[in-house]
Amino acid sequence: MSVNVTHGPPSLSTSNSSISIFYFYCQNSLASLILGTIYTVTFTLFLFPLCILVLYIGFQRWRHQRSVPTGQTTSHTDVLTYHTIGVDIFAVLGSVFYIVGTYNRMDTVLMIGVLLFCIVFPGHTLLHSLTCVEPYLAVVHPITYQRLRQSLGVRIRNITLGCVWLLCFGWIGVTIKHLPDFPVLPLLCLLGISVIVVLFFFFSVLKVLTRPGPGVGPRERVDQSKQRALHIITAIVGVLLLRFVSLLLSVGLFNLKSSNQLLECILLDCGLILALPSSLVQPLLFLHRAGKLACCRRNTESG
């Protein structure tokens, strides 16, 4: 297996044919290599310790619940955060494999990195969308929310998470099937549906929070937990929209096939960098709820 460098995209030569590989296109671009290295270093050195911190806090909570039974269970949002971190770990490994394969001209290692990293696309999209379900139900359907906090809700959550992981690993097959191209259309459809669903949650919660109470004017102070629900959904909407735009920017404009290969490679890498907040939002929201961020501690002390 060897990459032939031509004026167009590099091609993967086989015994029968030579096919243009999307993922090798910018392998020889210095600017793209620098941007990709910066992204990988930032992604690894910042996101990975953040994930370890969240998992450590979660383990401490789990151990405390076992030693001192309080009747409380781990919230659905926190469980989804732990699974999101699992997806992020695959992404970190994938980005490291990709850079190592790029620097050492090891095409197999590079493609392993691509396949590991591709899990993040459906994983983040679906887990972010599921994260909005709990705050939506808590605000809009509180009775249903209280029922689902029991064992039935846990079973539904676990089955749903199992399906999400099956789809994540199934996405590797989708990626391989679309080679030598990137599966743009399936991912755009998945992102588009998720954005629509999350926007529905957002406006439903916003409507409840801005609706005047019975016999009084608009409420000046809204319950803090409901405000927190709106903040969570707003953050998720923001990162999903940013990921949608970054995908259009990086892959959509790439498919225009302009004559400027350097510009195309820079667009690809910029789109990848724009999607970085999607990996950060869940761990940061978790630390915010746990009061581990410095800004949260200051707000608590001032209150």
ABEGO torsion letter per residue (X at the ends): XBBBBBABBBBBBBAABBBBBAAAAAAABAAAAAAAAAAAAAAAAAAAAAAAAAAAAAAAAAAAAAABBAGBBBBAAAAAAAAAAAAAAAAAAAAAAAAAAAAAGBAAAAAAAAAAAAAAAAAAAAAAAAAAAAAAAAAABAAAAAAAABAAAAAAAAAAAAAAAAAAAAAAAAAAAAOABBBAAAAAAAAAAAAAAAAAAAAAAAAAAABBBBGBBBBABBBAAAAAAAAAAAAAAAAAAAAAAAAAAAAAAAAAGBABAAAAAAAAAAAAAAAAAAAAAAAAAAAAAAGABAAAAAAAAAX
